[in-house]
Amino acid sequence: MFLAQTGPSPYFALLSTWIIWWTKRYVIAVTGQRIVVFRASIWTPTRPKTETFSEPRGADLGDPGKGLWRRFELGGARYWVHRRFRDDVLAASQTPVR
């Protein structure tokens, strides 16, 4: 499991704290067969509320990169993931650690 968010680039948060109101939080859970995306609250981002969608486990999450935030697309939406979840994204995408 790892946390992700949608909306404008999180780097814009350095310019204004208003960006928090344009982002939506998600919990992404990875099982043996699929990747499930749950909507989360702005106040409790670690508690999943409702299932948004799911995709087969083989969905490509791309290269996690080296920056503070990285983005990937899943189910037609663009997600931003913080680097502290890099290992979780690697495990979910079945990409070997470099």
NORQUI-V886311 format. One record per residue. N is the residue number from 0. RES is the residue in three letters. OMEGA is omega in radians with two decimals (NA if undefined). BURIAL is b if it has 16 or more other C-alpha atoms within 10 Angstrom, else e. Layout:
BEGIN
n:N res:RES omega:OMEGA burial:BURIAL
n:N res:RES omega:OMEGA burial:BURIAL
END
This chain:
BEGIN
n:0 res:MET omega:3.02 burial:b
n:1 res:PHE omega:-3.13 burial:b
n:2 res:LEU omega:3.10 burial:b
n:3 res:ALA omega:3.08 burial:b
n:4 res:GLN omega:3.07 burial:b
n:5 res:THR omega:-3.14 burial:b
n:6 res:GLY omega:-3.14 burial:b
n:7 res:PRO omega:3.12 burial:b
n:8 res:SER omega:3.11 burial:e
n:9 res:PRO omega:3.10 burial:b
n:10 res:TYR omega:3.09 burial:e
n:11 res:PHE omega:3.11 burial:e
n:12 res:ALA omega:3.08 burial:e
n:13 res:LEU omega:-3.12 burial:e
n:14 res:LEU omega:-3.08 burial:e
n:15 res:SER omega:3.08 burial:e
n:16 res:THR omega:3.12 burial:e
n:17 res:TRP omega:-3.11 burial:e
n:18 res:ILE omega:-3.12 burial:b
n:19 res:ILE omega:-3.10 burial:e
n:20 res:TRP omega:3.12 burial:e
n:21 res:TRP omega:-3.14 burial:e
n:22 res:THR omega:3.06 burial:b
n:23 res:LYS omega:-3.09 burial:b
n:24 res:ARG omega:3.14 burial:b
n:25 res:TYR omega:2.97 burial:b
n:26 res:VAL omega:-3.13 burial:b
n:27 res:ILE omega:-3.14 burial:b
n:28 res:ALA omega:-3.12 burial:b
n:29 res:VAL omega:3.09 burial:b
n:30 res:THR omega:3.12 burial:e
n:31 res:GLY omega:-3.08 burial:e
n:32 res:GLN omega:-3.04 burial:e
n:33 res:ARG omega:3.05 burial:e
n:34 res:ILE omega:-3.08 burial:b
n:35 res:VAL omega:-3.13 burial:b
n:36 res:VAL omega:3.12 burial:b
n:37 res:PHE omega:3.04 burial:b
n:38 res:ARG omega:3.12 burial:b
n:39 res:ALA omega:-3.12 burial:b
n:40 res:SER omega:3.08 burial:e
n:41 res:ILE omega:-3.08 burial:e
n:42 res:TRP omega:3.09 burial:e
n:43 res:THR omega:-3.03 burial:e
n:44 res:PRO omega:-3.13 burial:b
n:45 res:THR omega:3.12 burial:b
n:46 res:ARG omega:3.12 burial:b
n:47 res:PRO omega:3.14 burial:b
n:48 res:LYS omega:-3.10 burial:e
n:49 res:THR omega:3.09 burial:e
n:50 res:GLU omega:3.14 burial:e
n:51 res:THR omega:3.09 burial:e
n:52 res:PHE omega:3.06 burial:e
n:53 res:SER omega:3.13 burial:b
n:54 res:GLU omega:3.09 burial:e
n:55 res:PRO omega:-3.09 burial:e
n:56 res:ARG omega:-3.09 burial:b
n:57 res:GLY omega:-3.13 burial:e
n:58 res:ALA omega:-3.08 burial:e
n:59 res:ASP omega:3.08 burial:e
n:60 res:LEU omega:3.06 burial:b
n:61 res:GLY omega:3.14 burial:e
n:62 res:ASP omega:-3.10 burial:b
n:63 res:PRO omega:3.07 burial:b
n:64 res:GLY omega:-3.07 burial:e
n:65 res:LYS omega:-3.10 burial:e
n:66 res:GLY omega:3.11 burial:e
n:67 res:LEU omega:3.09 burial:e
n:68 res:TRP omega:3.02 burial:b
n:69 res:ARG omega:3.14 burial:b
n:70 res:ARG omega:3.05 burial:b
n:71 res:PHE omega:3.13 burial:b
n:72 res:GLU omega:3.14 burial:e
n:73 res:LEU omega:3.12 burial:b
n:74 res:GLY omega:3.12 burial:e
n:75 res:GLY omega:3.12 burial:e
n:76 res:ALA omega:3.11 burial:e
n:77 res:ARG omega:-3.12 burial:e
n:78 res:TYR omega:3.04 burial:b
n:79 res:TRP omega:-3.13 burial:b
n:80 res:VAL omega:3.12 burial:b
n:81 res:HIS omega:-3.07 burial:b
n:82 res:ARG omega:3.12 burial:b
n:83 res:ARG omega:3.10 burial:e
n:84 res:PHE omega:-3.08 burial:e
n:85 res:ARG omega:-3.12 burial:b
n:86 res:ASP omega:3.12 burial:e
n:87 res:ASP omega:3.10 burial:b
n:88 res:VAL omega:3.09 burial:b
n:89 res:LEU omega:3.13 burial:b
n:90 res:ALA omega:-3.12 burial:e
n:91 res:ALA omega:-3.10 burial:b
n:92 res:SER omega:-3.12 burial:b
n:93 res:GLN omega:3.08 burial:e
n:94 res:THR omega:3.12 burial:e
n:95 res:PRO omega:3.12 burial:e
n:96 res:VAL omega:-3.13 burial:e
n:97 res:ARG omega:NA burial:e
END
